[in-house]
Amino acid sequence: MAKKYIVRLSEEERDSLRQVIKKLKGSSQKVRRAQILLKADREGANWTDKQIAAAFECRTKTVENIRRRLVEEGLETTLNGVQRMSPPRPKLLDGEQEAHIIAMRLGEPPSGYANWSLRLLSRKVVELGIVESVSHETIRTTLKKWDDQSPDSVLGNSTNG
């Protein structure tokens, strides 16, 4: 059966793919795609899909898909994949809710408690109606994200001239 999608790489594209492989630049998936494209190149190695699949321990359908993507969408998209327009899951808290949680964490804990625990914070946030429901793990990631930021960026101060 004749191949529908034939890989013909320019010398510049070949060099770029060799650099990705040589320097292991990018994800392992990107490197593997680069290797497959070099082996599938009509003016290069010109291996069959079965040979490529056997060499890189993947299915022949994977090789076919990479060929098709190169012809239809170009080299960059083939190597790096398509960027998502939105995250796979929507954010659980908006900026205002996060600000309330952070402010609460910085404030005094309720009487009878020495400090805020994640579970106590999550219960209190629901009690106050800031959110309908939230897990202590969501509270942890929110606070961690805030702790990872520099104090100046949180306070809105700028040290640049």
Summary of the structure (lengths in Angstrom):
residues: 161
radius of gyration: 25.7
end to end distance: 66.6
largest distance: 77.3
contacts: 374
relative contact order: 0.09
helix: 58%
strand: 0%
